[in-house]
């Protein structure tokens, strides 16, 4: 049994876990299980206890809804194979069912797509089959059993707490029956909220919480004594002066200065709200505020609901810091970012590695604890070498044959306090494996920074000081390339041929300098400034400069200088050294600086990495993490002063109690916008109880004062116009940058693709995917076509374009993502695509935003599109162009925000029909075929026939036959044929009428072969419209050749009722160039046209859609078929009766 500390009392949130474990399958599937217990959460509270308790049942219900949602999609849930299950020491029925579990590692799987790696807080169901139905996890021989992952010990080992004993066959000669762990939900955040609500967090502080119960209780004026103290503060005065002369607009300056004034009050607890509508520079304001707090040494926790938001504000703060720091990365040790490495995807954010806690802990461990790379030994080794290298060389010669060799240079680095027995092997190793040892050193660094991703090069992984270190190494490699080649060839002889003094000195110096440089650059980067002064840092940087100079000078030593090098390191011989005098001077200066550096910094004696982690958190000035992750600070944190919550309007009121209870917090600054998306709530019951309402929004409802950031710098004015009016009562001003003419961009030709457009997609089909989310493949096709055009134009103009595609439905996001997957998603590329849901795009922005609204129905149901907060987010992500795709009829059917949007677009002349773009019209047609929606095209209002020369009519038999054709390519060919016929194209004589009919219909009946064995049967017919008879196309059927006789016989009966005049009118042909155009006759025309062609000449000519030559002959089949009619048309298009084909 393995030793562990998982005692009953140490299982965090045990009461909530036990409750979840008590639920049966039927309980989970019962949507109304807690309906009666959930009460409306009030806006005000009489006590802290009432405030905390009001969230208990809504939280339970939300946990229940999360689990229910997972159960309904159980077949799609990720899973892994369990290899072994063993009880641990703390296993103690009837509740403490603790097990040690090993599972199949993802790296061991041949295809690890969708593979599941359990994480702490995961609720899993254990079963002996991969579940296809809910019944598969609750059978008589294997009842429903869930477990919570308590700890991930190694890559593929877990400690779990199970709801029941796990029945495992443990026979010596028999393998355990296969078990699967199927992921349900992660309970980490809900457990942390539960603990906060039940006062289970260490060092609870309820001072701030007591201020948010009643109206205006969180607001307070700064007391007189604090004002006096603030006015005497030099740090505050300097910071205020910097802010006043910064590039911030007035509203941003007011928000920052007001927050700093609040911080100065030591006698009251307050909550301040900063209201940041889209594009108003909320993150910029927060970063300036935090930079100011850093200058004032105010210990501040900054958190946000999501990792994305945390990383964004951290990155912005670091940009301000690095631009102002005068000594490389000194000062970053006062800033800490911490959280889950995988969820943060921190290994892809090289710009944040300098402040990421896990990375910092590993590096400081190497510099301060690890015996082979620590600062003290590196410093002493370099000092000893520069003082008396001859002594070390003699020691090397004496011991070189005694010491055993090791491959790894880093393991062979000297641990002496001057000279030791490892010296000889270290030098010989480096002599024979210089290049290899460089890789080894990099390997050590990479392993400490990124334990699971060693495929990246160190240069990619290391920003700022790391790049400088690599540049140093690369220069060294170039300077010593000839010597390296020589050494590679001499490796086998080095046991017999010892290094010369010059070779020894150069290699020994290079070895120690790398280690010392690593320590220096990391120590002034990662130690808090309270433990390493600027004076020391200046000396360190000076030492690095001297070391680099010595390295360069040593490389310049020639063969003719043999013997002189030893004199360089002798005393008082500078005047006799000639051209080596500079080396001697630099060496002496370097020694002077190294001796002035401290051998030990005033940090605690660390035993392990956990001690270093505590140290970093306790002595940092600015800490960044998610709100949920701040629960960890309760265990290790010394008192903080200030709490800043970014995106506070996206945070449940109850979740904000986690950081608000941290010890020492006196003031809280909430930054957000309650008119954008709130927190996500799955349970309808909890949502109706206002469980998703934020503390920010509740305080606004109570009339709490908020500082409005009132200038937006993101959107072109035509984009900001509608949301500013609808959501912000026109309080937001457009910044000077967006009002300039240069901000207006035209990424595609045509008015449809201006800065702001609503593009009506007249056809479509909304349908559910497997996850019960809606998609509209017609809109997806239109989006794909627009993206394709944008890409081509970007390549042609060589302009960088970032495109964002937003849809409120996950299924549509996936469908569009599949269509545009071949385009880059990297924002650094010249053309990039980002496809997300509305929720996923909050806080984001792109050059062009395309919104796919998806909805298409006769009832005007728009679902959660009617939510103003969701609409606000979608409409405010674009910088230069916003193109909204939707169906006008659906969106205007009911009185929603989208009806207002469409009406507004029409008033502003920003409303367009997708069919106005020929390319979009074609993809709509193709998409309708794919979606089995071809029937919507068979009317004169469709995109195929709206602008056609001929009116068309379809028989019921045709519609029935075409609906039975399932081959998409055949359908597309039929549509192309219909469109060309409606525009006047006709087939050559030799290609038609494969079946010869002798009946009445033979005078009119046309047969055009379609792909495969099908034939299109059609005629010209006469329609009375107003006061005219007009020619139209009548499509009777599409059928195999063998069935045409039967159809012709039926048509004989119909055409026998036609008068001679009507038959003649059907047979008339009027030509416009190579195209046949329809004729028309007045109803009161007394005689037949053939009696006097001139009599009716004006009528057919008037019916022609006369176009210029290029337009009249531009049909799809122009290059595919030969026109037989064109040769019989006279120059002035005289009408004549043509003989039958």
N, C-alpha and C positions, 0 to 999 in steps of 0.2 A: 504494500500500500504506500502511496506517495504522500509525503508530508505536505500539508497545505494549511492555509490560515482561514479557510472557509467555514468558520463557525456559524451557528445559527444567527447570532447577533450581528455578524458581519455582512450578512446578505442585505444589501441596501434596497430599501423599498419592499421589504419582505411582505408586508400586509397586502400591497397591491398584487404582488406575484402570487401569493396564496389565493387571492380572489380569482385571478385569471386561471390558475390551476384547477380551481373548483368548477369551472364551467364545463358542461358537457357539450357534445356536438349540437344537441337541440337548443341548448342555451345560446350558443354562438349564433345559430341560424335564426333565432327569435329576435326580430328587429325591434320589438317593443319590450325587451327584457327590463330595461331601466326607464321606460317612458314615464311611469308614475313618480319615480324618485327625482327626476330632473326638474328643477324649478328655474324660473326666469332669474337671471343674474341681475341684481339691481344696479343702479348707477352710483348710489351712495350707501354707506355702511355705518352702523353705529359703533362697531368695534373691529379690531383686527381679527378676532376670532370669527366673527360673522363674515368678514371679507374672505378669509381663507376657506372657510367651510362652504361658501357658496359655489366654489369650483369643484368640490370633491366628486359629486355625482356626474356632472357634465364631463369630467375627466375620465371617470370610469366608463361612461357611455361612449366617449370618443375612442377609448382603448378597445371597447367591444366592437365598435363599428369598423375600426382598422382590421380587427381579426376577422370579422364577417366578410369584409371586402376581399381579404386574402383567400378565404375559404371558397368564395364564388369563382375565383380564378385559379384554384388549386392545381389543375393540370399544367398550367403554365409556370408554376412556381419553380425556382431553381432548387437543385438538390445535390447532395454529394453522398458517396458511399462511405459507410462507417466500417473501418477495418477491425477495431477492437473496442470493447467496453469493459472497464474494470472499476470496482468500487474503490473509493479513497478512504482514508482514515476517518474522516468526518462523517462518513455514511452512518446515519442514525435514524431508523424508522421511528415514528410514522411519517415524518415530514422531510427530514434532511437526506434526500436521495441524491448524494453527490457521486459523480462518476468521472473517471478519467477516460476520455474518448480520443481515438485517433481516426482520422478520415483520409480518404484518398487525396493526395496532393494534386493541385491543378497542374503542376509542372509534369506530373507523371501521366497525364491524360494525353492521348494522341490528338484529340480534338477538344480543346478546352473552351470552345465558344459557349458562353452561357453557363460555364462551370461555377459552382458555388463555393465560396470560402467563408465559413462562419466567422462572425465578428462578435465582440462582447455586446451583450444586450439583445442578441437575436433570439426570438422565440421560434423554436423549431418543433416540428412534429416528427416522431420517430415511427417508422413503418417498415415492413419487410417487402413492400412493393412500391414501385413508382406510381403514385396515385393518378388515376384517370378520372375518378369520381370521388366525391366526399365519402362514400361508403367504404372506400378502400382503406381509410385510416381509422375505421371504427368497426371491427369485426369481432365476432365472439371469441375467436382464438387469438386475436391481437387487438385489445381494446384501445381506445383513443388515449394517446400518451404524448404530452408535450414536455419540452425542457427549455430552460433558459441558459444561454451561454454565459458563464460567469468569468471565464478567463481564457484567453488564447495564449498558451504557454510557448509554443514554438510554431513553426510554419503549419503543421498539420496535427497539432494536439490541443485538446480543449479540456476544461473542467466545466461540467454542466450540472445544473440542479434540475432533476426530473420531477414531474408531478406524481409519478408512481414508480414502483420498482421496475427495472428493465429486465425482462426475462430473456436471458441469453444462454444458449447451449454451450457449455464449457467442458466438453469432453476432450481428453488428451489427444485422441487420435481422430477427432472430428472437427472440421472447420465450423466456425460460427456461421449461423445462417445470415445471409446478407441483410444488412439494415441500411436504411436510407435516412438521412436528415434532410427534411424538406423545409425550406424557409417560409415563415409566415409573416412576421413583422419584427421590426426592431423596437424594443421597449425603452431604450436608454433615456430618451427625452422625457417620456411620460413618467418614468420612475423618478427622474430628477425633479420634475414638477411636483409629483406626489410627496417627495421628501420635503420640498420647500413648503408645501401647504400644511404639512404635519410637523413643521419645525424640527425636522430630523437633520438639518444641515449643521455642521460644526460652526461655532462662533456666530450664532445668529444675531442679526442686527435689525431691529424693527423700527428704528427711528424714521427712516424715509417712508416705510409702508404706512406708518401712522399718519403721514401727511397727505396721503392720496385718497382718504376715505370720504371726505366732505368737500363741497365746493369751496374753492379759493384757499383751502387749508395748506396746499402745497406752495402757495405764493407768500412771500414775506419780504419786507423791506430790509435792506442791510442795516445792521445796527450802527449807531454813531461811532462806537469805539473801533469797529472794523473799518469804517470809512477812513478814520484818522490813520489807522495803521497802514491801510492800503496806500494812502497818499504819501506815506514815508518810505514806501517800498521802491527801491531802485529797480529791481527786476520787473516789477509791474509797470513802472514808468517807461522803461526801455521797451518792453514788449508792446505797450500801448502805442508808443511812438512808431514802432515798426509797422503795426497794423494800420495805423492812420495813413501812412505813406505807401501802403501796398496797392496792388492792382484790384483789390476787391471793390465791388460796388457798395453803395452806402448801406443797403439792407444787409449785406454780408458782414460789413464792418460792425454794424450795430449788434448783430447776433453774436459775433465773437467777443466784442468788448463787454456786452451784457453778461455773457457766460463767465468771463474772467472776473468780473466784479462779484458775481455770485460765489465764485470759488474763494474769494478773500474773506467771506464771512465765516467765522469760526464758531458762532454761537447759535446758529439756526440750521435747520434742515429744509432744503427747498428742492422743487422739481421745476425745471425750465423746459419749455417747448420751442423748438425751431421748426417752422413749417416750410418744407422745401418742395414746391410743385415741380413737375418735370422740367429739366433743363435749366434750373435756376442756380446750379452750382452748389448743390447740397454737399456733395463729397468734398469739393474744394474748400468749402467753409469749414467742414469738420476737420480736414487735414491742417488748415491754418490754425484752428483752435487747438488741436493736439500739439502742433509744433510750438505754439505759444506756451502751453502747459509744460512741455518738455524743457523749454528755456527757463521756466519758473520752478523746475524740479517738483512739480505737483504729481504725486503718484495717482495715476488714472487708469482705470480699466475701460477699454473700448470694446464693445461687443455688438453683435448683430444677429438676426435670426438664422442667417445662412452662411455657409463657408464662402460663397461667392462674394457676398457683401463685405465680409471680414477681410478677405484678400484684397478687395478693391480699395478699401480705406487705408489698409496697411501699405499698399503699394504707393498710394498718393502721398501718404505721410513720409515714406522713405525718399520719395522724389524731392520733397522739400528739404529733408535733412541732408541728403547727399549733395544737393546744390549749395548748401550753406556751410557744410563742414570744410574746414581749412586743412585738416590733417588726415587725409585718406579716409578710412572708415572709422576713425576714432569717434566714439559716442554712440555707435549702434548697440553697444552692450547695455544701454539703458532702455532698449526697446526689445520686447519679446512677443513673438507670435507663437501660439501653441494650439494644438488640436490633433485630430486624427490624420496622420500622414497620407493615407490612401484616399480618404474622403476629400481632403483638401487638394489632392493631386499636387502636392508641394514639389515633387521631383520634376514637374513640368514648369515650375515657377522659379527659375534660377535667380531672378532678381530678389526673391524673398528668403533665400537660403541663409543669408547673413543674420537674420533675426529669428529664424525658426528654432524653437526650443530644442527639439531632439538633435538637430544638427549642432547647435551650440554646445550641448552637453557632451556629445561625442568628441568635439574638438578640444574643449577645455579639459576633458579627461586625458587626452593625448598630451596636452601641454603642461598640465599640472600634476598628474597622477602617474601616468604610464611611465615606467622606469626607462624605457629605451628612447623616448622622444620628449622627455620633460624639459622645461625651460632651464632649470638650474644646471643640469648636466650639459645641456647644449652651450650655455653661456660659459661655463668653466672649461669645457673642451676647447672652445674657440680661443679663450684667453690664454690657456696653456700652450696651444699650438703657436699662436703669434708671439708669445714670450720666448719660447725656447724650442723651436721645431727640431733642432739637432738632437736634443735629448730624446724626443719622441721617436726620431728616426733610428737612433741607436737601440732604443728599446724594441722597435719593430724588427730590426735585424736579429736581435737576440732571441726573440720569441717566435719568429715567423715559422720555424719548423716544428714548434711545439703545439701550437694552437690548432685545433680541428677547424676545418672550414665549414661554413654554412652557406646555403644558397642565397638566403634573403638578406640583402644589405641592411634593411631597417632593423632586423633582429640583431645584426652585428654592430649597430651603432654603439659607440663607446658609452659605458655607464660609469666611467671613472671620474675622479675629481682632478683630472690632469692627465695621467697616463694609466693605462691598464693593459692587461694581457690580451684583450680582444683586438688591440690596435693592429697587430700584424695581419691577422686574417681579414680585418675590415679593409685594409688597404689592398691586399692581394685580391680579395673578392672584387673590389671595385675596379682594379686594374684589368681583370679578365672579363668582367661582366658589367661594364659601365652603363651601357645602354639598357641592359636588363634591369639593373638596380634602379634606374630612373623610373621604369615602369612599375617596379615593386613599390616605390615610394608613392607613386600615384595611386596604386592599388590600395594601399593603406588608407589614404585620404578618402578615396571613393567609398570604401567599405564603411568608413565611419559616417560618411554623409548620406549614403544611399545603400543600405544593406541589401536591397532586393533588385537594384537596377545598376549593374556594373557594366552595362553595354555602352553607356554614355562616356564620352571622353571627359577628362577633367576640365579641359578648357570650356566645354559646354556647360559643365555643372557649376563653375565657380565665377561669380561676378566680381567686379571691382578688383580687390587685392589679389584674388586668385589668378586673374588674367595676367596681372603684373608678375606674379610668381612664375607662371608658365612661360611668359616672355623671357624672363631671366634664364630659365632652364633651356629654352630653345636657343637663345643666343650662345649659351655655354656649349650647347651641343654643336652649334655651327663652328664655334671657335676651336673646338677640340676634335673636329671630325677626323683630321689626319692622324691625330694621336690615337683616336678610337680604333681606326682601322689597323694601326700598328699593334695596338693591344690585342685586338681580336686574333691576330696571327701569332701573337706571342703567348697566348693563354696556356699552352701546353708546356712552355719552358719556364714559367715563372717560379716554379718551385726551385729550379736550379739557378735562375738568374734574378736576383732580388732587384727591386726598384732602386733607381738612383735617388739621391736626395731630392733632386728637382722633381722627379716623377712622384715621389712619396708626398712631398709638400703640396703639390698641385692637387693630387687626388684626395688627400686627407682634408685639405681646405675645402674643396668642393663638397665633400660629404658632409662636413660639419656645417657649412654655410647654408646648405639646403634645409637642414633641420632647424638651425637657428632662425633663418628667415621665416620658416613655417610658424615657429613659436611667436616671433615678434609680431608678425602681421595678424595672427589669430588672437593674441592676447590683447592688443589695443583695439581689435574689432569686437571681441566678445566679452571682455571684462566690463562691468559697470564702471562708470567714470569715478565713482566714489572709491574705487580700489586701484585705479591707475591714473595718475595725474597727467595733465597736459605736459608738464615739464619732463616727465619720464618718457612720454610718447615722442616728444621732439628728439630726445636722445636716442630712442630706438630707431627712429627714421634716419637720423644722422648716421647711426651705426650701420644701417642697411646700405646707405650710400657709400660708406667706406669699404664695406665688404664687397660691394659690386666693383668698386675701383680696384681693390686688391686682386679680385678674380680676373679682371681685365688685364692688369699689369702682369700677373703670373702667366697668363696665356701668351703674353708678348715676349716672354723670356726665350732667347734663342740658344742654340747649341753652343755658340761661342761664349755665352755667359756662364758656362759650367764652372762651378767653383765659386763664382761671385755671389750666387744666391745665398750661400751660407753667411756671407759677410753682411748681407742686408739685415739679417736678424741678430747681428752682433751689436754691442753697445758702442756709441760714439765713433762710428765709422762712416757717417753720412758723407763727409767731405771726400772720401776716397772711392766712392762707388760710381762716379760718373753718371751714365744714363740710368742706373738703377737707384739713384738717390731718391727719386719720386716715390718708389715703392717703399723705401725705408721710412719716409716721412708719413705716408698714408698709413703704414702699419702702426707707427707710434701713436698717431691720432686715433686710430681705431681702438687701440688698446686703452687709451685714455677714456674714451667714451664707454667701452665695455665695462671697465672697472667702476664707472659711475652708475651703472645700471644695477637695480636691486636683484639679488639672487632669489628672493622670495617676496611674493606679494602678500598683503595683509588679508588673505582669504582664509576661511576655516580649513582645517585638515579634512580633506574629503576621503571617505572610505570607498565610496562607489558612485555610480552615476546618479542614483537617486538623490544623494547629498548635493550634487552639483545642480540638479534640477530645482531642488528647493532653494538653493542659493540664488540662482538666476531669477526665480519668481519673486523672492523676497526683497531683492535689492534692485530690481528694474524700476524704471519710472513710468513707462507706458507699456501696458499689456493688452494684447489683442487676442480675442477668441470668440467663439459663438456664445450666445446666451446660455445654451444648454451646457456647453463645456465649462462655463464659469463655475459650475458646481464643484469641479475639482479644486478650485482655489480655496474653498472653505477648509480644506485639509492642510494646506501648506502656507496660507497667505498671512503676511503681517498686514497691519492696517493700511487701507487705501484712503484716499481723500475724495475722489471724484469718480462718478460713473457716467460714461457717455454711451448711449444706445443708438446706433445708426439703424435706419429702416425700422424705427420703433412702431410704426403703424402696422407693420406686418407681424407683430409679435402679440401672442395672446396675453391678456392681462395677467393671467395666473403664471405664465412662464417668466414674466419680468420679475416675479418675486424671488427667483434664484439669485441674480446678481444684486438685487436690492438689499438682500440680507447679509452681504459680505461685510466683515468687520471693518469699521472705520469710515464707511461711506457716509459723507455728510450731505452731498448734493448730487442730483441726477439731472443730466441733460438729455432729453429725448428728441431725436431728430427724425422727422418723417413727414408723411402726407397721408392723412386719413381718407383722402379722396382717390387714392390709388388702392391696389389690392390689399385686402386684409390677410390675416393668417388663414391657411387652409384648414377647413373643418370637414371631415367626411360624414359625420353623423348629422342627419337632418334635425334630429331631436336636439342635439347640443347646439347646432347652428341657430335654431329658433330661440334657444335660451340665451343667445348672445355670448356663447363660449368663445367665438372667434374675435370678439371685440378686443381692441388693444387698450392698454392703459392710456396711450396717447389720445385715442379717439374718445375715451370716456372722460378724460379731463377736458377735452374740447367741448363735449356736450355739457359739461358742468360750468362752462364759461371761463375756463382757464385761459389766461393770456398767452398768445403765441407770437413769436417773431416771424413775420412773413419775409421770405426771400422773393423779391418781386420782379426780378429781371431774368428773363430766360435767354440763354446763349446757344441753344441747340437747334431749334427748328426754324426753317424758313417761315416768314410771317404768314404765308398762305396756309401753312400746315398748322401753326399755332392758333389761328383765328377761331376755328370752331371749338376746340377744347377749352380755350380761354373763356369763351362766351358761355359755354354750357356748364363747365365745372368750377370756374374760378371768378365768375361775375366780372370778367374783364379787368381783374386786378393786376394781371401780369403784363409787364412791358417787354417789348422785343429789344434785345441788346443791339448795340451799333454794329456788331460783327455780322448779325444775321440780316440786317436791313440793307447792307451794301450790295451793289449789283453783282459783285464777284461771288456772292454766296449762292446765287441762282445758277443751278447746274442743269444741263440738258444731256442726259445719258442716252436717250433715244430720240429719234426724229418723230415729229408729230405732236399736236396739241394734247393728245391723249396721255402722253408721257411727260407732262409738265410737272411743276412742283407738287400739285395736289390734284388728284383725280378720283372720281368714283367710276369704276368700269363695270357696267351691267353685263352679267353673264346670263343670257336669256334662257339657257337650257341647263339642265343638270339633274342630279339624283343624289339625295342624301341617303346614306345607308350605314348600318352598324357593322363594325368589325368584330373580331372574336372577343375583344375586351369591352364590348358594349359602348364604344365611342363612335361618334359620327365622322363620316368622311364624304367627300364629294369629288369624284374622280375627274369630272369635267373641269371644275375649278383647278384641281391639281395639274391637269394638262395645260391649262391656260398659264398658270404660274410657271411651269416648266418652259413654255415657249417664250415667255417674257425674259426669263433668266438666260435662255439661250441667246436671245437677241442682245441682251446686256453684255454677255460675254464676248460675242463677236464684235460689238462696238468698242468694248474695252480694248480688245486686241488691236483693232484697227486704229484707234486713236491713241493707244498706249497710255491711257488714263487709268489710274488705280481706282477701283470701285469695291466698296463693301456693301453687300446686299443682305438684308435681314428679311426673313419670311415668317410671318406670325399667323397662327391659327388658334382659335380657342379650344380646339379638339385634338387630343393626342393622336387619334387615328389619322387625321388629316396631316398632322406633323410627320407621322411615319410615312404616309403615302407620298407626300411632297419630297421628303428626305430621300426616298428611294429613287425618285425621278431625277434629283439633282445631285446624286451621290458622287458623280464623277468630277464635280467641281471642288476646288479646295475649300476647306473650312478654316484655314490658317489666316487670321486677319492681317498678317504681315505680307501675304502674297498680293500680287497686283489685282487679282480678282478673287474674292472670297464670298462664301455663302454661309449663312447661319440660319438654321430652321429650328424654331422653338415654339412652345405654347405661349400664351399671353403671360402666364405665371412665370415661365422661364425667362421672359424677356424683361421683366421689371428691373429697372436700373440700367438696362442696356441701350445702345443707340447704334445706328448704322447710317451710311450715306443714303441708301434707298431702302424703304420698307414696303413690302408687299403684304397686304392683309387678305387672307382667304377666310371669308365669313362662313362658308360651308352650307348654311341653311338654304333649303329649296323645298317648299311645300305650299299647298294651297291654303292652309289655315293661317299662315303668317306666324307660325311658332318659331321663335328665335332662341329659346332656351336661356342659358345664362349669358347670352349676348346682351340681354336687356340690362344686365348689371352695369351700372354707370362706372364703377371703379375699374372693372375689367376693360370696358370700352376706353376709358381715359388712358390706361396704360398702353393699349394697342395703338391709339392715335398719336401718341407723343414720343415715339421711339425714333422717328426719322429726322435726319439733319437736312437733307436737300430735297428729297422726293418721297411722297407718300401716295401709293396707289392701292386703292381699296377695291377688292373684287367681291361682288355679291349679286344676288338676284333682286332686282328692284321690286318685283311683285311681292316676294316673300317679306322683304324688310319693311315695306310700307303698308302692309296689310293691317297692322295694329299700331297703336300709339306708343311707340318705344323711342328710345334715343336714336335708333337707326333710321326711323322714319324722318326724324328731324335732320339727320345727317344727309339723307338722300335729297330731301327738299332743299336743304342749304346748298348742296352741290349743284343742283339745277339752277338755283337763283344766281350762283356765282359762275355759271357756264362751265362747270368742271365735271359735268356728267357726260359719260360716253358709253356707247354700246360696243361690246367686245367685237361684234361682227363688222364694225367699221374698219377694223384691222384685218386685212386679208389673211395674214398668217394665223391670227387668233381664230378667225372663222373656220379655217381648215382644221385646226387642232380640236376645236369644239365638235365639229362633225365627226372626226375620227374617234374622239372620246365617247361620243354618244353611241357609236357603233360598238365600241368595246363594252359599254355599260348596258347593252341591249336596250337602248332608248332611241332607236332609229325612227320610231313612229312619230316622234315629235317634229321630225324634219319634213313630213309629208303634208305641208300646208304652205300657203303663199306667204305666211309671216316668218317662215324659217329662214335661216341665213342662206340656204341654198337657192331659194326662189324669190326672196324679197325684191331683189334688183334685177331679176331675169326679164328677158324680153317677152317670153311667153307665159301666160297663165297656165297652171297645171291642175289636173284633177286626177284622183286615184280611186279606183274601184275597191270595193270591199274585198274582192278576190285577190287583188294585188297586195293589199295590206296584210291579208291573212298569209299569203305565200311568202312575202318578204320576212314576216315575223318568224317563219319556220326555218329560215336560212341561218345557220349557226356559225358558218365560217366568216370570220371578220373581214378577210381579204375580199371575199366575194361581195359582201355588203358594201365595202368601200368602193368596189368597181361599179356596182349598181348606182350608187350615189353620184359618182363621177359622171357616169353615162347620163343620168337624169339631169344633172346640172348643165351638161354640155348641150343636151337636146333643148332644154329650156332657154338656152342662150343662142340657139339658131344653128348649131352644128348638125350635119346629117352625114350618115355613112355613105361610102361609095356604093355604086350599083352592084358590083360583083360580090360584096360582102354581106348582103342582106337577103331576106326572104328565101331562106333555105327550103322552106316548105311552100309549094305553089298551090293556092286554093282557088277554086273556080266559082265560089259563091259570091253573093253581093258584097260581102266584106272585103273581097280581094282588091276592090278599088281603093280602099283606105288602109287596110291592115299592114302594119310594119312589124318586122321581126329582127331584133338586134341580138346577136349572140353575146352572152356574158361569160365570165370565167367558168370553166367547167362545162357542164352539159345544159346549162340554163339559157333561156332566151327571154328577152324583154318584148312583150307584145303591147303595141300602142297604136293610136290613131290621132289624126287631127279631128277635133269636134267643134261645134258651133255653140256659143253661149250668148244669150241675150243679156246685155248689161246696160242699164239705163236706156238710152235711145239708140243703141247700136247692137248689131250682131258682131261678135268677135271670134276669131279663131283661137282655140286653146288646144293644149296637148292632153289627151286622155290616156292614162296608163292602165291597161286592163289586167295584166297578170305578168308573172315571171315564172316560167315553167319549162320542163324538158321539151325537146323538139317533138317527141312522140305524142305529147298531149295538146299540141297546137291545133290539130284538126278538130278536136272536140271543142276547144275554145272558139275557133273560127265558125263552127256551126252555130254556136250560141249567139255570136255576133251577127251572123246572117239574119237571124230573126229580128234583131234590133234595127239593123240598117235597112231592112226592107220597109220600115215605117218612115224612113227619111224621104222627103220630097226631092225631086230632081235638083231644085234650086239649092237645097241644103247640101246635097251630095256635092254639087259643083263648088259651093263655097268651101267645103271641107278639102276639096282637091286643089284649090288655088294655092299657088306658091309665089311669094314675093321675096325678092332677093335684095340684100344689102351687102354688097361685096360678095363674099363667099358664104354668107350666112343667110338662112331662111328666117324671115320675120313674119309676125302674124298680120293678117288682114282684118279690116273691120268695115261694116256697111251700115249706113243709117237704116233704121227699122222701116221708115216710110219710103224707101227707094222702090219705085214702081216696077222697074225692069231689071232683068238679070244683067250683071256686069258684062257678060260676054257680048251683049248686044251693042254696047258702046263703051269700050274701055276708057275713053276720055271722060265719060260721065262720072266715073267713080275714082278717077285718078287722084283727085285731091284728098280723098279719104284715106286710102292706104298710105300715101306719102305722109299725111299728118300723123298716122299711127306709128311711123318709124321713129325709133330712138336714134336720131342721127348723131353720130360721134365722129371724132377724127379717125383717120385711117388706122392708126395703131391701136386705138381702143376697140374699134368695132371688130377687129380680127384677133383679139387676145383671148383665146379660150384655152382650156387645159389640153385639148387635143390638136392644137395647131400644128405641132411638129410630128404628130403621130399618125395623121390620116391625110389623104388627098381629097380636096374638094372637087366634086364633079359639077357643082352648080355654077361656080364662078365663071366658067367659060361662056355661059349662055346669057350673061347679064351685059346690057349695053351700058355705055359710059354714063348716061344720065338716069340710070336705074329705071328704065321703062318697064312697066309691069306687063307680064304676058302669061298666058296659060301654058303651063308645061305639060307635056304628055305624061301619062302614067309610067312609073318605073317598070 
